[in-house]
Amino acid sequence: MEVAKLKKIRKALGERVRVLRKAKGFSQEEFAYECDLHRTYMGDIERGERNISIDNIAKIANALEVTLSELFDGLK
Amino acid sequence: MEVAKLKKIRKALGERVRVLRKAKGFSQEEFAYECDLHRTYMGDIERGERNISIDNIAKIANALEVTLSELFDGLK
């Protein structure tokens, strides 16, 4: 898989996290706290700048109260 | 989120990869090659022993010809 495609997926996941996080009424800082992740790390995630791992993806899905499948819904 | 819960998710994802990989008729070695990942790393993934990142998850979904959402289908 090309790097450009992988970056696109990171970006799409970050956008999805941002949309769902805002829909739950969390600020980025509050949400990072809920996920037990650092605030600046959460910013990086939402901008698609990190190769986030399954453990941290699971913490985010848990805080958003969605399944992993729902979190990835619509991502190609 | 508790470590036990995160481990359970890693295990469930590994199981899911194994089932879908076998359904496609790939040996673990062939499949690792398709994903551009190391054979021993793929074994670790299927046993839930790695905190796999989104880039590698995307490579696996791509080789399985499923969406990310489908890959996580049924995982809690």
Backbone of each chain as nested JSON, in Angstrom:
{
  "chains": [
    {"id": "A", "residues": [
      {"number": 1, "name": "MET", "atoms": {"N": [0.833, -1.204, 0.0], "CA": [0.0, 0.0, 0.0], "C": [0.861, 1.245, 0.0]}},
      {"number": 2, "name": "GLU", "atoms": {"N": [0.487, 2.218, -0.813], "CA": [1.291, 3.431, -0.92], "C": [1.145, 4.306, 0.337]}},
      {"number": 3, "name": "VAL", "atoms": {"N": [2.198, 5.034, 0.615], "CA": [2.231, 5.915, 1.785], "C": [1.093, 6.945, 1.711]}},
      {"number": 4, "name": "ALA", "atoms": {"N": [0.828, 7.465, 0.516], "CA": [-0.22, 8.486, 0.353], "C": [-1.581, 7.947, 0.807]}},
      {"number": 5, "name": "LYS", "atoms": {"N": [-1.823, 6.688, 0.499], "CA": [-3.102, 6.058, 0.859], "C": [-3.202, 5.875, 2.388]}},
      {"number": 6, "name": "LEU", "atoms": {"N": [-2.078, 5.489, 2.984], "CA": [-2.051, 5.312, 4.442], "C": [-2.267, 6.653, 5.144]}},
      {"number": 7, "name": "LYS", "atoms": {"N": [-1.67, 7.702, 4.605], "CA": [-1.843, 9.046, 5.185], "C": [-3.295, 9.493, 5.077]}},
      {"number": 8, "name": "LYS", "atoms": {"N": [-3.92, 9.126, 3.951], "CA": [-5.317, 9.49, 3.72], "C": [-6.216, 8.823, 4.774]}},
      {"number": 9, "name": "ILE", "atoms": {"N": [-5.89, 7.59, 5.1], "CA": [-6.664, 6.862, 6.109], "C": [-6.477, 7.495, 7.493]}},
      {"number": 10, "name": "ARG", "atoms": {"N": [-5.219, 7.846, 7.813], "CA": [-4.963, 8.523, 9.104], "C": [-5.778, 9.816, 9.195]}},
      {"number": 11, "name": "LYS", "atoms": {"N": [-5.787, 10.561, 8.101], "CA": [-6.516, 11.845, 8.052], "C": [-8.016, 11.609, 8.232]}},
      {"number": 12, "name": "ALA", "atoms": {"N": [-8.535, 10.611, 7.522], "CA": [-9.976, 10.323, 7.582], "C": [-10.381, 9.874, 8.988]}},
      {"number": 13, "name": "LEU", "atoms": {"N": [-9.536, 9.06, 9.625], "CA": [-9.829, 8.616, 10.993], "C": [-9.806, 9.814, 11.942]}},
      {"number": 14, "name": "GLY", "atoms": {"N": [-8.826, 10.683, 11.775], "CA": [-8.729, 11.877, 12.623], "C": [-9.952, 12.774, 12.481]}},
      {"number": 15, "name": "GLU", "atoms": {"N": [-10.394, 12.956, 11.248], "CA": [-11.592, 13.764, 10.979], "C": [-12.822, 13.149, 11.665]}},
      {"number": 16, "name": "ARG", "atoms": {"N": [-12.894, 11.83, 11.544], "CA": [-14.017, 11.092, 12.127], "C": [-14.019, 11.25, 13.659]}},
      {"number": 17, "name": "VAL", "atoms": {"N": [-12.851, 11.144, 14.262], "CA": [-12.738, 11.317, 15.718], "C": [-13.189, 12.729, 16.094]}},
      {"number": 18, "name": "ARG", "atoms": {"N": [-12.735, 13.718, 15.329], "CA": [-13.078, 15.113, 15.631], "C": [-14.598, 15.327, 15.565]}},
      {"number": 19, "name": "VAL", "atoms": {"N": [-15.216, 14.799, 14.514], "CA": [-16.662, 14.967, 14.326], "C": [-17.438, 14.3, 15.479]}},
      {"number": 20, "name": "LEU", "atoms": {"N": [-17.074, 13.078, 15.799], "CA": [-17.775, 12.343, 16.86], "C": [-17.516, 12.968, 18.229]}},
      {"number": 21, "name": "ARG", "atoms": {"N": [-16.294, 13.437, 18.449], "CA": [-15.928, 14.084, 19.722], "C": [-16.754, 15.353, 19.918]}},
      {"number": 22, "name": "LYS", "atoms": {"N": [-16.878, 16.16, 18.854], "CA": [-17.668, 17.392, 18.942], "C": [-19.146, 17.077, 19.129]}},
      {"number": 23, "name": "ALA", "atoms": {"N": [-19.614, 16.03, 18.449], "CA": [-21.029, 15.628, 18.57], "C": [-21.365, 15.24, 20.013]}},
      {"number": 24, "name": "LYS", "atoms": {"N": [-20.356, 14.748, 20.748], "CA": [-20.553, 14.396, 22.162], "C": [-20.374, 15.605, 23.068]}},
      {"number": 25, "name": "GLY", "atoms": {"N": [-20.01, 16.744, 22.504], "CA": [-19.877, 17.978, 23.276], "C": [-18.59, 18.106, 24.066]}},
      {"number": 26, "name": "PHE", "atoms": {"N": [-17.582, 17.298, 23.722], "CA": [-16.29, 17.382, 24.41], "C": [-15.382, 18.411, 23.74]}},
      {"number": 27, "name": "SER", "atoms": {"N": [-14.678, 19.205, 24.536], "CA": [-13.533, 19.939, 24.002], "C": [-12.428, 18.908, 23.77]}},
      {"number": 28, "name": "GLN", "atoms": {"N": [-11.426, 19.299, 22.999], "CA": [-10.323, 18.363, 22.743], "C": [-9.618, 17.99, 24.057]}},
      {"number": 29, "name": "GLU", "atoms": {"N": [-9.489, 18.961, 24.92], "CA": [-8.811, 18.715, 26.202], "C": [-9.62, 17.759, 27.092]}},
      {"number": 30, "name": "GLU", "atoms": {"N": [-10.905, 18.025, 27.21], "CA": [-11.777, 17.138, 28.005], "C": [-11.75, 15.717, 27.446]}},
      {"number": 31, "name": "PHE", "atoms": {"N": [-11.798, 15.652, 26.121], "CA": [-11.864, 14.348, 25.472], "C": [-10.562, 13.567, 25.683]}},
      {"number": 32, "name": "ALA", "atoms": {"N": [-9.44, 14.231, 25.557], "CA": [-8.146, 13.585, 25.811], "C": [-8.139, 13.008, 27.231]}},
      {"number": 33, "name": "TYR", "atoms": {"N": [-8.655, 13.774, 28.166], "CA": [-8.727, 13.323, 29.565], "C": [-9.598, 12.068, 29.676]}},
      {"number": 34, "name": "GLU", "atoms": {"N": [-10.754, 12.09, 29.029], "CA": [-11.666, 10.93, 29.024], "C": [-10.977, 9.675, 28.484]}},
      {"number": 35, "name": "CYS", "atoms": {"N": [-10.142, 9.875, 27.468], "CA": [-9.455, 8.754, 26.802], "C": [-8.174, 8.348, 27.525]}},
      {"number": 36, "name": "ASP", "atoms": {"N": [-7.778, 9.136, 28.521], "CA": [-6.501, 8.909, 29.201], "C": [-5.325, 9.051, 28.22]}},
      {"number": 37, "name": "LEU", "atoms": {"N": [-5.451, 10.036, 27.34], "CA": [-4.387, 10.342, 26.371], "C": [-3.994, 11.808, 26.555]}},
      {"number": 38, "name": "HIS", "atoms": {"N": [-2.802, 12.166, 26.081], "CA": [-2.347, 13.538, 26.252], "C": [-3.054, 14.46, 25.261]}},
      {"number": 39, "name": "ARG", "atoms": {"N": [-3.323, 15.674, 25.7], "CA": [-4.039, 16.663, 24.893], "C": [-3.357, 16.932, 23.55]}},
      {"number": 40, "name": "THR", "atoms": {"N": [-2.046, 17.065, 23.571], "CA": [-1.349, 17.358, 22.309], "C": [-1.371, 16.134, 21.384]}},
      {"number": 41, "name": "TYR", "atoms": {"N": [-1.315, 14.954, 21.994], "CA": [-1.402, 13.712, 21.204], "C": [-2.76, 13.645, 20.514]}},
      {"number": 42, "name": "MET", "atoms": {"N": [-3.819, 14.017, 21.232], "CA": [-5.169, 14.001, 20.64], "C": [-5.249, 14.971, 19.455]}},
      {"number": 43, "name": "GLY", "atoms": {"N": [-4.598, 16.124, 19.592], "CA": [-4.561, 17.073, 18.475], "C": [-3.885, 16.449, 17.255]}},
      {"number": 44, "name": "ASP", "atoms": {"N": [-2.782, 15.757, 17.498], "CA": [-2.058, 15.078, 16.409], "C": [-2.955, 14.028, 15.74]}},
      {"number": 45, "name": "ILE", "atoms": {"N": [-3.672, 13.281, 16.563], "CA": [-4.573, 12.237, 16.036], "C": [-5.622, 12.87, 15.124]}},
      {"number": 46, "name": "GLU", "atoms": {"N": [-6.252, 13.93, 15.614], "CA": [-7.334, 14.559, 14.829], "C": [-6.812, 15.166, 13.527]}},
      {"number": 47, "name": "ARG", "atoms": {"N": [-5.548, 15.534, 13.501], "CA": [-4.948, 16.046, 12.263], "C": [-4.363, 14.927, 11.399]}},
      {"number": 48, "name": "GLY", "atoms": {"N": [-4.482, 13.687, 11.864], "CA": [-3.996, 12.548, 11.08], "C": [-2.488, 12.436, 11.045]}},
      {"number": 49, "name": "GLU", "atoms": {"N": [-1.84, 12.963, 12.089], "CA": [-0.374, 13.01, 12.092], "C": [0.288, 11.871, 12.86]}},
      {"number": 50, "name": "ARG", "atoms": {"N": [-0.519, 10.956, 13.38], "CA": [0.056, 9.854, 14.161], "C": [-0.415, 8.505, 13.62]}},
      {"number": 51, "name": "ASN", "atoms": {"N": [0.491, 7.554, 13.734], "CA": [0.161, 6.174, 13.374], "C": [-0.406, 5.497, 14.628]}},
      {"number": 52, "name": "ILE", "atoms": {"N": [-1.625, 5.866, 14.969], "CA": [-2.26, 5.454, 16.23], "C": [-2.418, 3.928, 16.318]}},
      {"number": 53, "name": "SER", "atoms": {"N": [-2.248, 3.404, 17.51], "CA": [-2.334, 1.952, 17.724], "C": [-3.734, 1.534, 18.155]}},
      {"number": 54, "name": "ILE", "atoms": {"N": [-3.949, 0.233, 18.059], "CA": [-5.272, -0.321, 18.404], "C": [-5.671, -0.009, 19.857]}},
      {"number": 55, "name": "ASP", "atoms": {"N": [-4.727, -0.038, 20.787], "CA": [-5.069, 0.271, 22.182], "C": [-5.648, 1.688, 22.289]}},
      {"number": 56, "name": "ASN", "atoms": {"N": [-5.003, 2.64, 21.64], "CA": [-5.488, 4.024, 21.724], "C": [-6.765, 4.238, 20.906]}},
      {"number": 57, "name": "ILE", "atoms": {"N": [-6.885, 3.52, 19.798], "CA": [-8.136, 3.565, 19.026], "C": [-9.278, 3.041, 19.9]}},
      {"number": 58, "name": "ALA", "atoms": {"N": [-9.025, 1.971, 20.635], "CA": [-10.05, 1.369, 21.501], "C": [-10.452, 2.334, 22.623]}},
      {"number": 59, "name": "LYS", "atoms": {"N": [-9.463, 3.057, 23.176], "CA": [-9.77, 4.035, 24.24], "C": [-10.672, 5.147, 23.692]}},
      {"number": 60, "name": "ILE", "atoms": {"N": [-10.406, 5.553, 22.463], "CA": [-11.201, 6.606, 21.827], "C": [-12.623, 6.12, 21.553]}},
      {"number": 61, "name": "ALA", "atoms": {"N": [-12.741, 4.918, 20.994], "CA": [-14.077, 4.361, 20.707], "C": [-14.869, 4.23, 22.01]}},
      {"number": 62, "name": "ASN", "atoms": {"N": [-14.184, 3.791, 23.056], "CA": [-14.82, 3.623, 24.369], "C": [-15.346, 4.958, 24.9]}},
      {"number": 63, "name": "ALA", "atoms": {"N": [-14.532, 5.995, 24.806], "CA": [-14.935, 7.323, 25.293], "C": [-16.071, 7.906, 24.446]}},
      {"number": 64, "name": "LEU", "atoms": {"N": [-16.081, 7.551, 23.166], "CA": [-17.143, 8.04, 22.263], "C": [-18.414, 7.189, 22.376]}},
      {"number": 65, "name": "GLU", "atoms": {"N": [-18.294, 6.068, 23.104], "CA": [-19.414, 5.121, 23.236], "C": [-19.898, 4.608, 21.873]}},
      {"number": 66, "name": "VAL", "atoms": {"N": [-18.932, 4.286, 21.011], "CA": [-19.235, 3.635, 19.729], "C": [-18.397, 2.353, 19.641]}},
      {"number": 67, "name": "THR", "atoms": {"N": [-18.833, 1.424, 18.795], "CA": [-18.018, 0.224, 18.558], "C": [-16.861, 0.618, 17.637]}},
      {"number": 68, "name": "LEU", "atoms": {"N": [-15.86, -0.235, 17.566], "CA": [-14.735, 0.011, 16.652], "C": [-15.25, 0.064, 15.22]}},
      {"number": 69, "name": "SER", "atoms": {"N": [-16.177, -0.82, 14.898], "CA": [-16.741, -0.839, 13.543], "C": [-17.443, 0.49, 13.234]}},
      {"number": 70, "name": "GLU", "atoms": {"N": [-18.174, 1.007, 14.205], "CA": [-18.848, 2.306, 14.022], "C": [-17.831, 3.437, 13.867]}},
      {"number": 71, "name": "LEU", "atoms": {"N": [-16.76, 3.371, 14.635], "CA": [-15.726, 4.412, 14.543], "C": [-15.158, 4.478, 13.121]}},
      {"number": 72, "name": "PHE", "atoms": {"N": [-15.002, 3.315, 12.499], "CA": [-14.402, 3.258, 11.158], "C": [-15.447, 3.346, 10.044]}},
      {"number": 73, "name": "ASP", "atoms": {"N": [-16.69, 3.524, 10.427], "CA": [-17.763, 3.552, 9.435], "C": [-17.514, 4.659, 8.405]}},
      {"number": 74, "name": "GLY", "atoms": {"N": [-17.574, 4.284, 7.135], "CA": [-17.389, 5.271, 6.07], "C": [-15.95, 5.46, 5.636]}},
      {"number": 75, "name": "LEU", "atoms": {"N": [-14.98, 4.951, 6.423], "CA": [-13.565, 5.054, 6.029], "C": [-13.234, 3.966, 5.027]}},
      {"number": 76, "name": "LYS", "atoms": {"N": [-12.546, 4.362, 3.994], "CA": [-12.146, 3.39, 2.961], "C": [-10.705, 2.95, 3.205]}}
    ]},
    {"id": "B", "residues": [
      {"number": 1, "name": "MET", "atoms": {"N": [-9.445, 2.892, 30.411], "CA": [-9.783, 1.495, 30.068], "C": [-8.777, 0.533, 30.673]}},
      {"number": 2, "name": "GLU", "atoms": {"N": [-9.253, -0.553, 31.219], "CA": [-8.365, -1.521, 31.871], "C": [-7.533, -2.287, 30.835]}},
      {"number": 3, "name": "VAL", "atoms": {"N": [-6.338, -2.671, 31.25], "CA": [-5.419, -3.415, 30.386], "C": [-6.066, -4.711, 29.901]}},
      {"number": 4, "name": "ALA", "atoms": {"N": [-6.799, -5.384, 30.775], "CA": [-7.441, -6.661, 30.405], "C": [-8.386, -6.476, 29.225]}},
      {"number": 5, "name": "LYS", "atoms": {"N": [-9.104, -5.38, 29.242], "CA": [-10.053, -5.09, 28.165], "C": [-9.311, -4.808, 26.85]}},
      {"number": 6, "name": "LEU", "atoms": {"N": [-8.22, -4.068, 26.939], "CA": [-7.418, -3.767, 25.745], "C": [-6.82, -5.05, 25.165]}},
      {"number": 7, "name": "LYS", "atoms": {"N": [-6.368, -5.935, 26.043], "CA": [-5.81, -7.22, 25.59], "C": [-6.878, -8.05, 24.899]}},
      {"number": 8, "name": "LYS", "atoms": {"N": [-8.095, -7.979, 25.432], "CA": [-9.209, -8.74, 24.858], "C": [-9.496, -8.256, 23.431]}},
      {"number": 9, "name": "ILE", "atoms": {"N": [-9.405, -6.948, 23.236], "CA": [-9.637, -6.378, 21.896], "C": [-8.537, -6.81, 20.93]}},
      {"number": 10, "name": "ARG", "atoms": {"N": [-7.287, -6.771, 21.407], "CA": [-6.17, -7.231, 20.548], "C": [-6.401, -8.677, 20.123]}},
      {"number": 11, "name": "LYS", "atoms": {"N": [-6.809, -9.501, 21.082], "CA": [-7.051, -10.933, 20.813], "C": [-8.182, -11.103, 19.807]}},
      {"number": 12, "name": "ALA", "atoms": {"N": [-9.261, -10.359, 20.017], "CA": [-10.428, -10.476, 19.132], "C": [-10.071, -10.033, 17.714]}},
      {"number": 13, "name": "LEU", "atoms": {"N": [-9.282, -8.97, 17.599], "CA": [-8.859, -8.505, 16.272], "C": [-7.971, -9.56, 15.607]}},
      {"number": 14, "name": "GLY", "atoms": {"N": [-7.067, -10.142, 16.368], "CA": [-6.188, -11.19, 15.842], "C": [-6.974, -12.387, 15.341]}},
      {"number": 15, "name": "GLU", "atoms": {"N": [-7.954, -12.784, 16.115], "CA": [-8.816, -13.905, 15.724], "C": [-9.552, -13.59, 14.428]}},
      {"number": 16, "name": "ARG", "atoms": {"N": [-10.041, -12.371, 14.37], "CA": [-10.786, -11.923, 13.183], "C": [-9.879, -11.936, 11.942]}},
      {"number": 17, "name": "VAL", "atoms": {"N": [-8.66, -11.463, 12.092], "CA": [-7.703, -11.473, 10.978], "C": [-7.453, -12.919, 10.541]}},
      {"number": 18, "name": "ARG", "atoms": {"N": [-7.26, -13.81, 11.499], "CA": [-6.977, -15.212, 11.188], "C": [-8.13, -15.843, 10.399]}},
      {"number": 19, "name": "VAL", "atoms": {"N": [-9.35, -15.601, 10.877], "CA": [-10.535, -16.175, 10.225], "C": [-10.67, -15.651, 8.79]}},
      {"number": 20, "name": "LEU", "atoms": {"N": [-10.539, -14.345, 8.615], "CA": [-10.698, -13.746, 7.283], "C": [-9.539, -14.149, 6.359]}},
      {"number": 21, "name": "ARG", "atoms": {"N": [-8.347, -14.239, 6.904], "CA": [-7.168, -14.649, 6.122], "C": [-7.361, -16.084, 5.611]}},
      {"number": 22, "name": "LYS", "atoms": {"N": [-7.818, -16.971, 6.488], "CA": [-8.048, -18.368, 6.084], "C": [-9.183, -18.454, 5.062]}},
      {"number": 23, "name": "ALA", "atoms": {"N": [-10.215, -17.637, 5.26], "CA": [-11.352, -17.631, 4.329], "C": [-10.911, -17.228, 2.922]}},
      {"number": 24, "name": "LYS", "atoms": {"N": [-9.843, -16.417, 2.854], "CA": [-9.299, -16.002, 1.553], "C": [-8.319, -17.038, 0.992]}},
      {"number": 25, "name": "GLY", "atoms": {"N": [-8.046, -18.08, 1.777], "CA": [-7.169, -19.151, 1.308], "C": [-5.682, -18.854, 1.395]}},
      {"number": 26, "name": "PHE", "atoms": {"N": [-5.309, -17.841, 2.18], "CA": [-3.896, -17.496, 2.353], "C": [-3.281, -18.288, 3.506]}},
      {"number": 27, "name": "SER", "atoms": {"N": [-2.049, -18.781, 3.311], "CA": [-1.259, -19.232, 4.461], "C": [-0.818, -17.959, 5.188]}},
      {"number": 28, "name": "GLN", "atoms": {"N": [-0.356, -18.122, 6.435], "CA": [0.086, -16.948, 7.194], "C": [1.275, -16.274, 6.484]}},
      {"number": 29, "name": "GLU", "atoms": {"N": [2.133, -17.089, 5.921], "CA": [3.321, -16.556, 5.225], "C": [2.93, -15.78, 3.963]}},
      {"number": 30, "name": "GLU", "atoms": {"N": [2.063, -16.373, 3.162], "CA": [1.586, -15.704, 1.942], "C": [0.902, -14.391, 2.295]}},
      {"number": 31, "name": "PHE", "atoms": {"N": [0.096, -14.466, 3.351], "CA": [-0.678, -13.284, 3.735], "C": [0.228, -12.15, 4.229]}},
      {"number": 32, "name": "ALA", "atoms": {"N": [1.223, -12.506, 5.021], "CA": [2.194, -11.507, 5.484], "C": [2.842, -10.823, 4.274]}},
      {"number": 33, "name": "TYR", "atoms": {"N": [3.181, -11.618, 3.283], "CA": [3.79, -11.085, 2.059], "C": [2.83, -10.116, 1.367]}},
      {"number": 34, "name": "GLU", "atoms": {"N": [1.569, -10.512, 1.248], "CA": [0.542, -9.653, 0.63], "C": [0.423, -8.306, 1.345]}},
      {"number": 35, "name": "CYS", "atoms": {"N": [0.562, -8.362, 2.671], "CA": [0.406, -7.158, 3.5], "C": [1.69, -6.346, 3.592]}},
      {"number": 36, "name": "ASP", "atoms": {"N": [2.78, -6.892, 3.078], "CA": [4.091, -6.27, 3.223], "C": [4.485, -6.149, 4.7]}},
      {"number": 37, "name": "LEU", "atoms": {"N": [4.178, -7.227, 5.443], "CA": [4.544, -7.305, 6.861], "C": [5.36, -8.585, 7.06]}},
      {"number": 38, "name": "HIS", "atoms": {"N": [6.113, -8.634, 8.14], "CA": [6.935, -9.816, 8.387], "C": [6.067, -10.973, 8.882]}},
      {"number": 39, "name": "ARG", "atoms": {"N": [6.462, -12.177, 8.465], "CA": [5.717, -13.39, 8.811], "C": [5.565, -13.569, 10.332]}},
      {"number": 40, "name": "THR", "atoms": {"N": [6.63, -13.344, 11.076], "CA": [6.546, -13.545, 12.526], "C": [5.672, -12.451, 13.177]}},
      {"number": 41, "name": "TYR", "atoms": {"N": [5.735, -11.257, 12.591], "CA": [4.877, -10.162, 13.084], "C": [3.406, -10.536, 12.876]}},
      {"number": 42, "name": "MET", "atoms": {"N": [3.088, -11.122, 11.713], "CA": [1.708, -11.529, 11.442], "C": [1.243, -12.588, 12.454]}},
      {"number": 43, "name": "GLY", "atoms": {"N": [2.138, -13.497, 12.813], "CA": [1.805, -14.492, 13.837], "C": [1.469, -13.82, 15.163]}},
      {"number": 44, "name": "ASP", "atoms": {"N": [2.278, -12.834, 15.526], "CA": [2.035, -12.076, 16.767], "C": [0.675, -11.375, 16.717]}},
      {"number": 45, "name": "ILE", "atoms": {"N": [0.364, -10.792, 15.57], "CA": [-0.919, -10.085, 15.408], "C": [-2.082, -11.06, 15.623]}},
      {"number": 46, "name": "GLU", "atoms": {"N": [-2.0, -12.198, 14.97], "CA": [-3.108, -13.169, 15.053], "C": [-3.277, -13.721, 16.479]}},
      {"number": 47, "name": "ARG", "atoms": {"N": [-2.188, -13.718, 17.247], "CA": [-2.279, -14.158, 18.648], "C": [-2.612, -12.997, 19.589]}},
      {"number": 48, "name": "GLY", "atoms": {"N": [-2.793, -11.816, 19.022], "CA": [-3.173, -10.651, 19.842], "C": [-2.047, -10.129, 20.7]}},
      {"number": 49, "name": "GLU", "atoms": {"N": [-0.819, -10.363, 20.271], "CA": [0.34, -10.005, 21.098], "C": [0.968, -8.663, 20.737]}},
      {"number": 50, "name": "ARG", "atoms": {"N": [0.391, -7.966, 19.769], "CA": [0.969, -6.684, 19.357], "C": [-0.063, -5.567, 19.407]}},
      {"number": 51, "name": "ASN", "atoms": {"N": [0.428, -4.4, 19.743], "CA": [-0.41, -3.202, 19.74], "C": [-0.333, -2.599, 18.332]}},
      {"number": 52, "name": "ILE", "atoms": {"N": [-0.976, -3.256, 17.405], "CA": [-0.877, -2.931, 15.967], "C": [-1.38, -1.516, 15.676]}},
      {"number": 53, "name": "SER", "atoms": {"N": [-0.706, -0.866, 14.743], "CA": [-1.059, 0.516, 14.401], "C": [-2.014, 0.586, 13.218]}},
      {"number": 54, "name": "ILE", "atoms": {"N": [-2.604, 1.757, 13.044], "CA": [-3.586, 1.962, 11.965], "C": [-2.985, 1.689, 10.58]}},
      {"number": 55, "name": "ASP", "atoms": {"N": [-1.735, 2.048, 10.35], "CA": [-1.127, 1.776, 9.036], "C": [-1.137, 0.268, 8.747]}},
      {"number": 56, "name": "ASN", "atoms": {"N": [-0.726, -0.522, 9.724], "CA": [-0.676, -1.971, 9.5], "C": [-2.076, -2.591, 9.471]}},
      {"number": 57, "name": "ILE", "atoms": {"N": [-2.994, -2.04, 10.253], "CA": [-4.389, -2.489, 10.19], "C": [-4.935, -2.23, 8.777]}},
      {"number": 58, "name": "ALA", "atoms": {"N": [-4.61, -1.065, 8.23], "CA": [-5.083, -0.706, 6.88], "C": [-4.491, -1.644, 5.823]}},
      {"number": 59, "name": "LYS", "atoms": {"N": [-3.224, -2.0, 5.969], "CA": [-2.597, -2.938, 5.026], "C": [-3.299, -4.294, 5.067]}},
      {"number": 60, "name": "ILE", "atoms": {"N": [-3.662, -4.722, 6.268], "CA": [-4.348, -6.013, 6.437], "C": [-5.742, -5.959, 5.808]}},
      {"number": 61, "name": "ALA", "atoms": {"N": [-6.494, -4.899, 6.093], "CA": [-7.846, -4.753, 5.519], "C": [-7.763, -4.73, 3.991]}},
      {"number": 62, "name": "ASN", "atoms": {"N": [-6.77, -4.028, 3.478], "CA": [-6.559, -3.929, 2.027], "C": [-6.299, -5.309, 1.414]}},
      {"number": 63, "name": "ALA", "atoms": {"N": [-5.431, -6.089, 2.035], "CA": [-5.104, -7.428, 1.519], "C": [-6.301, -8.369, 1.637]}},
      {"number": 64, "name": "LEU", "atoms": {"N": [-7.132, -8.153, 2.642], "CA": [-8.335, -8.979, 2.824], "C": [-9.499, -8.501, 1.947]}},
      {"number": 65, "name": "GLU", "atoms": {"N": [-9.303, -7.339, 1.324], "CA": [-10.356, -6.723, 0.504], "C": [-11.653, -6.482, 1.304]}},
      {"number": 66, "name": "VAL", "atoms": {"N": [-11.469, -5.993, 2.525], "CA": [-12.6, -5.564, 3.356], "C": [-12.363, -4.116, 3.789]}},
      {"number": 67, "name": "THR", "atoms": {"N": [-13.427, -3.415, 4.153], "CA": [-13.259, -2.07, 4.7], "C": [-12.771, -2.201, 6.144]}},
      {"number": 68, "name": "LEU", "atoms": {"N": [-12.259, -1.113, 6.687], "CA": [-11.842, -1.121, 8.097], "C": [-13.034, -1.437, 8.987]}},
      {"number": 69, "name": "SER", "atoms": {"N": [-14.171, -0.885, 8.645], "CA": [-15.38, -1.134, 9.428], "C": [-15.746, -2.622, 9.411]}},
      {"number": 70, "name": "GLU", "atoms": {"N": [-15.611, -3.237, 8.248], "CA": [-15.894, -4.677, 8.144], "C": [-14.881, -5.5, 8.937]}},
      {"number": 71, "name": "LEU", "atoms": {"N": [-13.631, -5.073, 8.903], "CA": [-12.59, -5.795, 9.654], "C": [-12.922, -5.82, 11.15]}},
      {"number": 72, "name": "PHE", "atoms": {"N": [-13.482, -4.738, 11.64], "CA": [-13.796, -4.628, 13.075], "C": [-15.215, -5.095, 13.404]}},
      {"number": 73, "name": "ASP", "atoms": {"N": [-15.912, -5.56, 12.41], "CA": [-17.304, -5.963, 12.617], "C": [-17.381, -7.051, 13.693]}},
      {"number": 74, "name": "GLY", "atoms": {"N": [-18.234, -6.832, 14.668], "CA": [-18.43, -7.831, 15.726], "C": [-17.501, -7.653, 16.915]}},
      {"number": 75, "name": "LEU", "atoms": {"N": [-16.452, -6.816, 16.76], "CA": [-15.533, -6.583, 17.888], "C": [-16.145, -5.529, 18.82]}},
      {"number": 76, "name": "LYS", "atoms": {"N": [-16.094, -5.814, 20.095], "CA": [-16.61, -4.857, 21.078], "C": [-15.474, -4.048, 21.681]}}
    ]}
  ]
}
